[in-house]
Amino acid sequence: MLNRSRIFWFLLTGLFVFCSLYYLSRIYLPFVRNSGTPGQARLGGDFYPRWSPIRGLLLEGIDPYSQTADVRNQVWTYGAPLETEGQADPIQFCYPGTLIPLFAPFALMTFGRASAWMLIVLSCGTILAIAMWLRIFHLPTFPFVLGCVFAITSWPFAEGLILEQPTLVVMFLLTAGLYLACNGRFFLAGCLLALSTIKPQIAGPCIAWLLMWSYFRHHSRRLIAGFVTTLVVLLAASEWLFPRWIPEWIAFVNHYVEHSGSRLSLQFIFGSTTGLALTGLIAAFSVFRLLKLRSVGPESASFSHCVALVFALTLLMVPRSSWRSYDEVMIFPAGVFLFMRLRDFKNEQPVIGLAHLSSLLAMLWPAIATCALTGVHLLGARLSTESIVRAPTYAFFVVAPLTMIALLLVDGQAKTSSRVRASEVVAAE
């Protein structure tokens, strides 16, 4: 028979799953559909602006970074081209050319068929990624199953799936690369890491750390060979399909960053200059700690701490918009690590404990907000203003900073392994 603790967690997970699905289907998507951006309310809202320019390049020779490609994206998203640059997202193709050979098979299909296949790929990849993360942290079966169910239906993952956001592809590739590296498949791990460079701002910190880690562990250097080999092949294929794309992409990125309005998490709190300086300071402390632990084994608790730190640092350093939450899937490893450390909470100093609990609360805010909005909506309230509907995104600018502070404060060099720690948690239940 299930004990009371397991019944409680099972029911709580079920509640979060129901509320997340209800919020998505009955509150969020109807609101977006009525707000003048019908494309974002359809399956593949972020996939079409990648599919269409690549298809135009392969079948018609249209430059993906051109105005012609932008207009097609805008017509699909807004129903008409944008007349002037304003607050509306111009829906441009801002990815490097390395995305072209990976998405070419989808671009040769009709959008309906390509979108269906992309949803299957992202769903399977996300489930596998979550499973690999929970195996990397050595969680037992019951938390493993509940963690998979909760994560796949949580708002950041759900938003990424409905939009078919390539961030989920990168998340899977990074996770698979890390998982293979932990199991001694270094060359193949490097190959997958190279493929994740389709979003360099997301993949960069993890790739840099794993390359450093493999360099200082001499028998792991095949990871570097796999990464370099695959990256060269990927660059050659993209150059063959779209010659001289690199300078055009660099110029486009400079323009995009200047006009997109995206900012770092700490810049939303402290302003552009101070936020950038604080981000650099936290990044420096994180790099110092990672360098100290550069040769730890994958079976150690210190390795789990490094993994959590790298992925939280990624989210801290990625420029973001206040109304998109899918990048928060990168915080999942840190959430697992901090949840596993809850057993040590009573032994922590008050400041550390406060940072620990605050970071977990910020991560859970989307679930809390979706439950609250679902309850209010079921009681008959009309949720029609953007400030209310987008409540699950309100904590986006504090998730990464609070998590980084917690990870830098907690002891990441515990003598016991994460496997033993997880087993003790289950035994205590």
N, C-alpha and C positions, 0 to 999 in steps of 0.2 A: 504493500500500500504506500501511496505517496504521503510523505509527512507534511505538516502544515506549511513549512517554509516553501516546499516545492509547489504546493497548491497555490500559495500566495503569488509566487513569481510567475506561475503559469497563467493565472487570472489577470495579473497586471500586464503581462505581455499581450494577452488577448485583447485587453482594453485598448492599449496603445495601437495595436494593429487595426482594430475596428475604427478608431478615431482618425487615424492617418488616412485610411482609405475613404472614409466618409468626407473628411475635409477636402481631399483631392477631388473627388467626383461631384460633390454637392455644393462646395463653397468656392474653392480656388479656381477650377476650370470654368465654371459659369461666369465668375467675375471677370476673368481674363478675356473670355469670349465676348463679353459685353463692353469691354474697355477700349475697343478699337484696334486690338492686335489679335485677330482671329487665328493667325498662324501659330502663335504661341500657345493656343489652347488646343491645338491638334497634336496627335502623336508625331514626334519627330520635329518639334519646333526648333531645336538647335541642330538637327541632323540635315534638314533641307539646305540651310545656308552653306553647308560643306559639300553636300551631294551635288547641288546644282552647278556651282562653279567648276567642280572636277568633271562633271558630265559635259559641261560646255567646252572645257579644254580638250577632252578626249574626242568628242564628236564634232565640234565646230571650230576648234582652235581658238576659243575666246580666252583671253588672259583672266585668270581667277581674281586678280587684284584690280581689274578694270571697272569703270563705271557701269559698263553693260552687265557684268556679273552682279554688281551691287543692286542695280535696278530690278533684276529678276528676283533677287532675294526680298527686296522691299515690297514688290507686288504680291508675292506669296504671303508675306508676314502681315502687311498693313492693308492690302487690297489695292494699293496705288503707290507709285514712287514718291519718295520724300522730296519736296520742292527745295527746301533749304536745310542746312545743318542746324539742328536745334537740340532739344533735350531727348528726342526720340533716338533710339539706337539705329544707326544706319545699316545694320545687318550686313557687315562686310566679311569677306574671307580673310581672316587674320592669321591663318595657320602657315607653318613652313611647308615647302614643297614636298617634304618627306611624308606628308599625309596622303599625297596623290597616289603613289603605288599601293598603299594599304587600303585605300577606299575605292580604288579603281574597279574592283569587281562589283561593288554596290552601284557605282556610277553608271555602269552598263545596263542596269536593270531599270524598270520604271520605278518612280518614287514609291508607289504603294507597295510593290514587292520588296524594294530595298529597305523601306522603313520596317516592314514586318520582319525581315531577316535581321536587321540591326537590333530590333527589340529582343529577338531570341538570343542573339550574341551577347548583348549587354546583360540580359537577365541571367543567363548561364554564367557569364564571366563574373558578375557581381556575387552570385551565390558561391561560386568557387573561390573568389577572393576572400569572402567572409569566412568560409570554411578553412582556408589556408591560414588566415590570421589567427583564428582560434586554435588551430593546430600548432602554429609557431609559438603561441603562448601556453600551449599544453593544457588547455581547459578540458575538464572531463565532459562526458556525453551530455548530461542534462543542461549545464550552462551553454554548451556548444550548440545544441538544438535551439534553445530559446534565444541565444545571441544571434543566430542566423535569421530567425523569424523576425525578431525585433529590428535588426539592422536593415534588412531588405525592405521593410515597410516604413522605416523612419523617414521623416520628411526630406532630408538631404538626398537619400538614395531614391526615394519615390520621385522627387522632382527631376533628378538626373535621368531616371528611366523614362518618364513621360516625355521629357524633352529630347531624349536620346543623345545626351551630352557626351562628347568624347572624353571628358574627364574620367568617366567610368572605365573607358578602355585603358587609359593610362594607369588608373588605380589597379586594374587587373594585371597589367604587364609588370608594374613595379612589385606587386605582391607575389606574382608567380616567380619573378626573378629572385626575390628575396627568399622565397620558400625553397627554390632549387639550390640556391647558394647554401642554405642551412643544411641541405641534404647532400652536399658534395657535388652537385651537377653544375660546376662553375662555368664552363664554356657556354652551355645552353642558357644559364642565368644571364650572362653577359649579352647574349643575342636578344633576349627579351627586354633587357634594359635599354638597348639601342633602339628598339622599336618604340619605346615609350617617349622618345624625344619628339614625337609629334606635338607635344605640349611642353616645351623646354622649361617654362616657368614653373610647372608642376613637378616635372621629373628631375630637374636639375639637382636639388639638394640631396635626394636619395641616391642618385647616380654618383654624385661626387663622394658621398660617404662610403658607398659600397666599393667604389674603385680604390679609395684610400684603405679601407679595411682589407680588401683582397691583396693590396700591395704589401702591407705589413705582415700578412700571413702568407708566407712564401708558396705554400702548396695550393693557395687559392688564386694565384695570378692568372690562371686560365680564364677567369672571369674578364680580365682586361682584354685578353686576346679575342674572346667572343664578342665583347662590346665593340672593339675597334673594327673587327672584320665585318660585322653586321652593319655598323654605321656607314662604312665605306660603300658597301653594296647598296644600302638604302639611298645614300646620296647620289650614287651613280645612276640608279633607276629613276630617281626624281629628276635629275638633270637631263636624262634621256627623254622623259615625258614632257618636261617643261624647262627648256634650256634657259640658263642665266636667271633663274628664279631667285637666287640668294641676294644679290644687291637690291632687287625690287622688293623683296620681302623685308629686308632691313629698313629700307626707306619707308615702307608702309607701316612697320611696327612703330617707328619713331613718331609718325603722324598719329597713329591710333592711340598711343599712350598719352599724347598731348591733348587729344580731344575727347577721349572716352569718359573722363571723369572718375575712373577707378582709382582707389587709394588703398594704402595699406591699412590693416586693422587699427594700429595705434595712431594713424593719421586722422581717423574718424574721431578719436578721443581727444588728442592733444594738438591737432593741427599739423600742417604739412611738414614744417621744419623740425619741430620737437618730436613728432611721431616718427619721422625718418631716423632721427638721431637715436631715439630709444630702441627702435627696431634694430639698428646697427649694433647697439650695445648688447642687447639680448642675444643677437646672433653671434657676437664675439664670445660671450660667455659659453654659449652652446658649443661653438666650434672648439673652444678650449677643453671642455669636458669630453667631447667626442675624440679629440686627439689623445687625451689621457687613456681612453678606453679603446684605442684603435686596433688592438689585437685580441680582444676578448673572444671566447668561443661562443658559437650559437646556442649552446645548451645552458649558458649562464644567465642569471638575472640581469647582469650588467648589459648583456646584448639586448635583452628585451627593453631595457631602459633607453639604450641608444636608438633602437627602432622607433620607440614612442617619441623621443626627442626630435629625431629627424623629420618625421611626418608632421609633428606639431609646428616645427620651424618652417616647414614648407608653407603651411597655411598662413603663418604669421607674415611671410615675405611675399605672398602673392597679392597683387593689386586686385581689389574686388569691388563689386557694386552692391549696394545695400539691399537689393531686392532679389539676389540670387544666393541660394544656400547649397547648391550641389558641390561646391568645392569643399564643404565641410565633411565630405566622406573621407578626406585625408586625415581627419582627427580621430578616426575609428581606432587605430592601434593605440593611441595615447589613452583613449577612453577605456579600452580593455585593460591596459597596464594599471591605470589609476584605480579602476574598480577592483582589481586583484589586490591592490595595496590597502584597501579599506580595512582589512583585518588588523593592520598596524596603526590604525587611526588613533586609538587610545594611547599609544606610546609616542605620538608625535607632539611637538611643541604647538602651542595654540595658533601661532601665526602660520605654521606649515599646515596644520589641520584645516584652518580657515581657507587657505588657498586651495587645498585638496578638494574640499567639499564644494567650494565656489566653482571650480573648474568643471566638476561633474554636473553641477546644477545647470551651468551654462550649456553644456553639451545636451542635457536633457530638456532644455527649454523648448525646442521645436515640438517634442512629444507632449509636453505640458500644455503648450499653447494650442496645439491641435485638439487636445482633449477638451480644453475650456471652450474653444469655438464650436466644437461639435455639440457639446452640452447646451450651449446658448442657442444654437441653431435648431436643435431638436425641440427646445422649449418654445419655438415660434418666432424668435427674434430675426430681424432682417439684417444681414451683414452686407452692406453695400459700399462702404467707404474703404479706400485702399489702406488707410492706417490700421483698420481693424483686420481686414482680410490677410494682410501681410504680417500679422503679429508673430507667427513662427520664425520670421527672419530677424526679429529685433535684437537678438543676442549675438548676431553674426560678428560684430566688431569686438566682442569681449571673449569669445571662445578661445581663439588662439593665444591672446596675451595671458589669460588666466591659466590656461593649460601649460604654457611655457614656464610661468612662474612656479606652478606646482611641480613640474618635472625637474626644474633646477633646484628646488628646495628639498624634495624628498630624497631619501637615500637610494641611489640607483645602483649601489654596489653591495647589496645584501648578500650574505654568505649562502643563504639557501637559494635553491634554484626556483624558477617560476613554476616548474612542474610540481615540486613539493608543496609550494605555497598554494597552488590551486587545489591540490588534493586535500590539503588541510582545511580549506574553506568548505569543500563538500562534506568532509567528515564532520565538521562542526555543525552542519545543518542537521 
